[in-house]
Amino acid sequence: MDITEAVTTEYVDVNPGTRVGKLRGIFDGDRTLDGIVVRGEGKFDGLVTRKELVSSHHDPEQKAQSVVRQPPKVDRDEDVRETARLMVENEFKLLPAFADDRFVGVVTADDLLELVHDNLGALDVADVYTQDVVSVDPDAAIGEVINLIRTHKFTRVPVLDGTDAVGMISLYDLVSFTTRKLNQQQGGNSSDAQDSFGGGVSKSQGRTHGGWGERSGSQAKLLDVPARDVMNSPCATITPDAGLDEALTEMNEHGYSSLVVVPDEFESASGIVTTTDLLRALTWTDGGEVADVQVIGVDLLDDLSREDIADRVDEIDGKYEKMDVLEANVIFHKHKERHRGTPLVQCTVRLFTTEGLFSGTGEEYGARAAFRTAAEIAESNALDDKERGSPRNQMQNERERERTANLVEWWTTTET
């Protein structure tokens, strides 16, 4: 199936000279917007993403051309799976579409998922959701939430009151809240006004009574505001055995990009499922001879290539003849710390095999060293007979067998 029907000309675009402060105002005005197209002299120059503007401080007088990113380009008739793979691996929810090297529109993650909505039921939420979720309690300070988002590169954080999922805080919620509160406390109107993330605010947002001026301690007090005052509530939840088509319907009805996963038989939340998880499912194959390797954070691959990663996964796959690796997820995160110019990188390797799920995490300077450590740990876990024979992995084995059957169904239904 190709993406032709998902390509749209409905997008927001600006010229390269547009101020970052104005870009911030555009994002503040539309919570569904993931990216803004930058075009100069009729040609596509790149994208500015919401995540880029929030994760780093930017002078509101900077120009769009200084914060623009270069996403992968897709043909208007590109395959759905390849498009989803490019979105996941490069961490874009919007990609430019071309026909004969001519920019013709964009394809968004939402439109791509809607295109295959009817086929998503071949897999369940349990097949894709993230179980190791970082959450906060309702009394946690907003400063803590902001730190989590910036440190882990999250776009949302669930709020749990004990074992109950009571809310969700997204990037949009943080930007909207901090901008509104700073305006109320500071008042006035200024072309140099900034929100708490370093972005400019629109005139309508800055136009209040009095003059614009710093109120001593106002920002510190803002960071102490509890999460319960900012979160979206109630929190949308879903069970692990629900189909991915049900998950997408639930997301669309609430206007959310994530759901908290809560098993029927337990009270506590067990994880979170996001649109990125649904996109990742689109890339799965039926488990052929070569393992399906997905790399997230490819911009961190300095001296490491996707081929190097795939070769290492195949090496692990070949060391135990009774175990086959169906899929490998390799996730890179960069920390601010550096050593002689090389960033501290965290790498997590997850191996979905016929013998269960095995993973390893390494933190080293540089992507190659981090991947080497993570792969060694994952390999050790996968080849450990005691680990493989544990009750937990016996249950996972059964789950993987079911998943393989589902992947075959998924492959055949979406190829028509």
C-alpha positions as CSV (number, residue, x, y, z in Angstrom):
1,M,0.0,0.0,0.0
2,D,1.4,3.4,-0.9
3,I,0.9,6.8,0.8
4,T,-0.7,8.7,-2.2
5,E,-4.0,9.2,-0.4
6,A,-2.3,10.4,2.8
7,V,-0.4,13.2,1.1
8,T,-2.0,16.6,1.8
9,T,-1.4,20.2,0.8
10,E,-2.9,21.4,4.1
11,Y,0.2,22.4,6.1
12,V,1.6,25.5,7.8
13,D,4.5,27.1,6.0
14,V,6.8,30.2,6.7
15,N,9.8,31.8,4.9
16,P,13.3,31.2,6.2
17,G,13.4,34.7,7.7
18,T,10.5,34.2,10.1
19,R,11.3,34.9,13.7
20,V,11.4,32.1,16.2
21,G,9.1,34.1,18.4
22,K,6.4,33.9,15.7
23,L,7.0,30.2,15.2
24,R,6.4,29.7,18.9
25,G,3.1,31.6,18.6
26,I,2.0,29.4,15.8
27,F,2.7,26.2,17.8
28,D,1.0,27.7,20.8
29,G,-2.1,28.3,18.8
30,D,-2.4,24.8,17.4
31,R,-1.7,21.8,19.8
32,T,-2.1,19.3,16.9
33,L,0.8,20.9,14.9
34,D,4.0,18.8,15.0
35,G,6.0,20.7,12.4
36,I,6.1,23.9,10.3
37,V,7.3,23.8,6.7
38,V,10.0,26.3,5.8
39,R,10.0,27.4,2.2
40,G,12.1,30.1,0.4
41,E,11.7,31.2,-3.2
42,G,9.2,28.4,-3.8
43,K,11.4,25.5,-2.7
44,F,11.3,23.3,0.3
45,D,14.1,24.3,2.9
46,G,13.2,22.0,5.8
47,L,11.0,21.7,8.9
48,V,10.8,23.3,12.3
49,T,9.5,20.9,14.9
50,R,7.7,21.6,18.1
51,K,10.0,19.3,20.0
52,E,13.1,21.3,18.7
53,L,11.8,24.6,20.0
54,V,10.8,23.2,23.4
55,S,13.8,21.1,24.1
56,S,16.3,24.0,23.7
57,H,16.4,27.7,24.5
58,H,16.2,29.9,21.5
59,D,16.3,33.7,21.1
60,P,12.9,34.8,19.8
61,E,14.8,37.0,17.3
62,Q,16.5,34.0,15.7
63,K,15.3,33.2,12.2
64,A,13.6,30.0,11.2
65,Q,16.6,29.1,9.0
66,S,18.7,28.7,12.2
67,V,16.5,26.1,13.7
68,V,15.3,24.2,10.6
69,R,15.9,20.5,10.4
70,Q,16.3,18.4,7.3
71,P,13.8,15.4,7.3
72,P,13.9,12.5,5.0
73,K,12.0,13.1,1.8
74,V,9.5,10.6,0.4
75,D,8.0,10.1,-3.0
76,R,4.3,10.7,-3.3
77,D,3.8,7.0,-4.0
78,E,6.2,5.7,-1.3
79,D,5.3,2.5,0.5
80,V,3.5,2.9,3.9
81,R,6.0,0.8,5.7
82,E,9.0,2.7,4.5
83,T,7.4,6.0,5.3
84,A,6.5,4.8,8.8
85,R,10.1,3.6,9.3
86,L,11.5,7.0,8.2
87,M,9.2,8.7,10.7
88,V,10.2,6.5,13.6
89,E,13.9,6.3,13.0
90,N,14.3,10.0,12.4
91,E,11.8,11.1,15.0
92,F,9.5,13.1,12.7
93,K,5.7,13.1,12.7
94,L,5.6,14.9,9.3
95,L,7.6,14.3,6.1
96,P,7.7,16.3,2.9
97,A,6.4,14.5,-0.2
98,F,7.9,14.9,-3.7
99,A,7.0,14.1,-7.3
100,D,9.8,14.3,-9.8
101,D,11.9,16.4,-7.3
102,R,9.0,18.8,-6.9
103,F,7.5,19.4,-3.5
104,V,3.9,18.5,-3.6
105,G,2.8,18.3,0.1
106,V,3.3,16.5,3.3
107,V,2.3,13.3,5.0
108,T,1.6,13.3,8.7
109,A,1.7,10.4,11.2
110,D,-2.0,10.9,11.9
111,D,-3.0,10.7,8.2
112,L,-0.7,7.7,7.6
113,L,-2.3,5.8,10.5
114,E,-5.8,6.8,9.4
115,L,-5.0,5.3,6.0
116,V,-4.4,1.9,7.5
117,H,-6.9,2.2,10.4
118,D,-8.9,-0.9,9.4
119,N,-5.8,-3.1,9.2
120,L,-4.4,-2.1,12.6
121,G,-6.7,-4.7,14.4
122,A,-4.3,-7.5,13.4
123,L,-2.1,-6.5,16.4
124,D,-2.9,-5.7,20.1
125,V,-1.7,-2.9,22.3
126,A,0.3,-5.5,24.3
127,D,2.4,-6.1,21.1
128,V,3.7,-2.5,21.0
129,Y,3.3,-0.5,24.2
130,T,6.1,0.7,26.4
131,Q,6.2,-0.8,29.8
132,D,9.1,1.0,31.4
133,V,7.4,4.4,31.8
134,V,8.6,7.3,33.8
135,S,5.7,9.0,35.6
136,V,5.2,11.7,38.3
137,D,2.6,12.0,41.1
138,P,0.1,14.8,41.2
139,D,2.1,16.8,43.7
140,A,5.3,16.7,41.7
141,A,6.6,20.2,40.8
142,I,6.4,21.3,37.2
143,G,10.1,22.0,37.3
144,E,10.6,18.2,37.8
145,V,8.3,17.4,34.8
146,I,10.2,19.9,32.6
147,N,13.5,18.3,33.7
148,L,12.2,14.8,32.8
149,I,11.0,15.9,29.4
150,R,14.3,17.6,28.5
151,T,16.5,14.9,30.0
152,H,14.7,11.9,28.4
153,K,13.4,13.7,25.3
154,F,9.9,12.8,26.2
155,T,6.9,14.5,24.6
156,R,4.5,13.6,27.5
157,V,4.6,12.3,31.1
158,P,1.7,10.4,32.7
159,V,0.6,11.4,36.2
160,L,-0.2,8.6,38.6
161,D,-1.9,9.0,42.0
162,G,-0.7,5.8,43.7
163,T,-1.7,3.1,41.2
164,D,-4.4,5.2,39.4
165,A,-3.7,7.0,36.2
166,V,-5.2,10.5,36.8
167,G,-3.7,12.6,34.0
168,M,-1.1,13.4,31.3
169,I,1.2,16.3,30.8
170,S,2.4,17.0,27.3
171,L,4.8,19.6,25.8
172,Y,1.8,21.6,24.7
173,D,0.4,21.7,28.2
174,L,3.7,23.0,29.6
175,V,4.1,25.7,27.0
176,S,0.5,26.8,27.3
177,F,0.5,26.9,31.1
178,T,3.9,28.7,31.5
179,T,3.1,31.3,28.8
180,R,-0.3,32.0,30.4
181,K,1.0,32.3,33.9
182,L,4.0,34.5,33.1
183,N,1.7,36.8,31.2
184,Q,-0.6,37.1,34.2
185,Q,2.2,37.7,36.5
186,Q,4.2,40.1,34.4
187,G,1.6,41.9,32.3
188,G,2.2,44.3,29.5
189,N,3.3,43.9,25.9
190,S,6.7,43.7,24.5
191,S,8.2,42.6,21.2
192,D,11.0,41.0,23.2
193,A,8.7,39.0,25.4
194,Q,9.6,35.3,25.9
195,D,7.8,32.3,27.3
196,S,9.5,30.1,29.8
197,F,11.1,28.0,27.1
198,G,12.8,31.0,25.4
199,G,10.2,31.5,22.7
200,G,8.4,34.7,21.9
201,V,4.7,35.2,22.7
202,S,2.1,36.7,20.4
203,K,0.8,40.3,20.8
204,S,-2.5,38.9,21.9
205,Q,-0.9,36.8,24.6
206,G,1.3,39.7,25.8
207,R,-1.4,42.4,25.8
208,T,-2.6,42.8,29.3
209,H,-2.6,45.6,31.8
210,G,0.5,47.4,33.2
211,G,4.1,47.2,31.9
212,W,6.2,44.2,31.1
213,G,8.8,43.6,33.7
214,E,10.3,40.8,35.8
215,R,8.5,39.9,39.0
216,S,11.2,38.7,41.4
217,G,10.7,35.0,42.1
218,S,7.8,34.6,39.7
219,Q,9.5,32.0,37.6
220,A,10.8,30.1,40.6
221,K,7.3,29.9,42.0
222,L,6.0,28.8,38.6
223,L,8.4,25.8,38.6
224,D,7.0,24.8,42.0
225,V,3.4,24.5,40.7
226,P,2.1,20.9,41.2
227,A,1.5,18.7,38.2
228,R,-2.2,18.4,39.1
229,D,-2.6,22.0,38.1
230,V,-1.3,21.5,34.6
231,M,-2.2,17.9,33.6
232,N,-5.0,16.9,31.3
233,S,-7.6,15.0,33.2
234,P,-9.3,12.5,33.1
235,C,-6.6,10.4,31.6
236,A,-7.5,8.2,28.6
237,T,-6.7,4.6,29.2
238,I,-6.9,1.3,27.3
239,T,-6.4,-2.4,28.0
240,P,-3.4,-4.4,26.7
241,D,-5.7,-6.8,24.8
242,A,-7.4,-4.0,22.8
243,G,-6.6,-3.9,19.1
244,L,-4.4,-1.1,17.7
245,D,-7.4,0.0,15.7
246,E,-9.3,0.6,19.0
247,A,-6.3,2.5,20.3
248,L,-6.2,4.8,17.3
249,T,-10.0,5.4,17.6
250,E,-9.6,6.3,21.3
251,M,-6.8,8.7,20.5
252,N,-8.7,10.4,17.8
253,E,-11.8,10.8,20.0
254,H,-9.9,12.5,22.7
255,G,-7.4,14.3,20.5
256,Y,-4.6,12.6,22.3
257,S,-1.3,11.1,20.9
258,S,-1.0,8.6,23.8
259,L,-3.0,6.4,26.1
260,V,-2.1,4.9,29.5
261,V,-2.3,1.1,29.4
262,V,-4.2,-0.4,32.4
263,P,-4.9,-4.2,32.5
264,D,-8.4,-5.1,33.6
265,E,-7.2,-7.5,36.3
266,F,-4.8,-5.0,37.9
267,E,-5.4,-1.6,39.4
268,S,-2.1,0.0,38.5
269,A,-1.1,1.4,35.1
270,S,1.4,-0.9,33.3
271,G,2.6,1.3,30.5
272,I,1.8,3.8,27.8
273,V,1.0,3.4,24.1
274,T,1.7,6.3,21.7
275,T,1.2,7.1,18.0
276,T,4.9,6.4,17.6
277,D,4.3,2.8,18.8
278,L,1.5,2.5,16.2
279,L,3.9,3.8,13.5
280,R,6.5,1.3,14.6
281,A,4.0,-1.5,14.2
282,L,3.5,-0.5,10.6
283,T,7.2,-1.4,9.9
284,W,7.0,-4.9,11.1
285,T,7.4,-7.9,8.8
286,D,6.5,-11.5,9.2
287,G,9.9,-12.5,10.6
288,G,11.9,-13.6,7.7
289,E,15.5,-14.8,7.8
290,V,16.9,-11.4,8.4
291,A,15.8,-9.7,11.6
292,D,13.9,-6.4,11.2
293,V,16.1,-3.8,12.8
294,Q,14.7,-0.4,13.8
295,V,17.0,2.4,14.9
296,I,15.6,5.4,16.8
297,G,17.8,8.5,17.1
298,V,19.8,7.9,13.8
299,D,21.2,11.5,14.0
300,L,23.5,10.2,16.8
301,L,25.1,7.6,14.6
302,D,28.5,9.3,14.2
303,D,31.0,6.5,13.5
304,L,28.3,3.8,13.6
305,S,26.1,2.8,10.6
306,R,22.8,0.9,10.4
307,E,24.6,-1.9,8.6
308,D,27.0,-2.2,11.6
309,I,23.9,-2.5,13.9
310,A,22.2,-5.1,11.7
311,D,25.4,-7.2,11.4
312,R,25.7,-7.3,15.2
313,V,22.0,-8.3,15.6
314,D,22.6,-11.1,13.0
315,E,25.6,-12.2,14.9
316,I,23.6,-12.6,18.1
317,D,20.8,-14.3,16.1
318,G,23.3,-16.9,14.8
319,K,24.8,-17.9,18.1
320,Y,21.8,-19.9,19.3
321,E,20.3,-22.0,16.6
322,K,17.0,-22.6,18.5
323,M,16.4,-18.9,18.9
324,D,15.4,-16.5,16.1
325,V,15.4,-12.8,16.4
326,L,12.2,-11.5,15.0
327,E,12.8,-7.8,15.5
328,A,15.4,-5.6,17.1
329,N,14.8,-2.1,18.5
330,V,17.9,0.1,19.0
331,I,17.2,3.4,20.7
332,F,19.8,6.2,21.2
333,H,19.5,9.2,23.6
334,K,22.1,11.9,23.9
335,H,23.0,13.6,27.2
336,K,24.5,17.1,27.5
337,E,27.7,15.8,29.1
338,R,30.7,15.5,26.8
339,H,34.2,14.2,26.9
340,R,36.7,15.7,24.4
341,G,33.8,16.7,22.2
342,T,32.1,13.3,22.2
343,P,28.6,13.3,23.8
344,L,27.5,10.8,26.5
345,V,25.0,8.5,24.7
346,Q,22.6,6.0,26.2
347,C,21.7,3.0,24.0
348,T,19.0,0.4,24.6
349,V,18.8,-2.8,22.6
350,R,15.6,-4.8,22.7
351,L,15.5,-8.2,21.0
352,F,12.1,-9.7,20.3
353,T,12.9,-13.4,19.7
354,T,11.1,-16.7,19.5
355,E,12.4,-17.4,23.0
356,G,11.1,-14.1,24.5
357,L,12.1,-10.5,24.9
358,F,15.7,-9.6,26.0
359,S,17.2,-6.2,26.4
360,G,20.3,-4.4,27.5
361,T,21.2,-0.7,28.1
362,G,24.6,0.9,27.9
363,E,25.8,4.4,28.5
364,E,29.1,5.5,27.0
365,Y,30.7,8.4,25.2
366,G,29.8,8.0,21.5
367,A,27.1,5.9,19.8
368,R,29.4,3.0,18.9
369,A,30.7,2.4,22.4
370,A,27.1,2.7,23.9
371,F,25.7,0.3,21.3
372,R,28.6,-2.2,21.9
373,T,27.8,-2.3,25.7
374,A,24.1,-2.5,25.2
375,A,24.4,-5.3,22.7
376,E,26.7,-7.3,24.9
377,I,24.2,-7.1,27.8
378,A,21.3,-8.0,25.5
379,E,23.3,-11.0,24.1
380,S,24.2,-12.2,27.6
381,N,20.6,-12.1,28.6
382,A,19.4,-13.8,25.5
383,L,21.9,-16.7,25.7
384,D,21.5,-17.2,29.5
385,D,19.7,-20.6,29.8
386,K,18.4,-19.7,33.3
387,E,16.9,-16.5,32.0
388,R,15.3,-18.3,29.0
389,G,13.8,-20.9,31.3
390,S,12.2,-18.5,33.7
391,P,8.4,-18.4,34.1
392,R,8.4,-14.8,32.8
393,N,10.0,-15.8,29.6
394,Q,7.9,-18.9,29.2
395,M,4.9,-16.6,29.2
396,Q,6.7,-14.3,26.7
397,N,7.5,-17.2,24.5
398,E,3.8,-17.9,24.1
399,R,3.2,-14.2,23.4
400,E,5.9,-14.2,20.7
401,R,4.4,-17.2,19.0
402,E,1.0,-15.4,18.9
403,R,2.7,-12.2,17.7
404,T,4.4,-14.1,14.8
405,A,1.0,-15.3,13.6
406,N,-0.3,-11.8,13.9
407,L,2.6,-10.4,11.9
408,V,1.8,-12.8,9.1
409,E,-1.8,-11.6,9.0
410,W,-0.7,-8.0,9.2
411,W,1.7,-8.4,6.3
412,T,-0.9,-10.0,4.0
413,T,-3.7,-7.6,4.9
414,T,-1.7,-4.4,4.3
415,E,-0.1,-5.5,1.1
416,T,-3.4,-5.5,-0.8
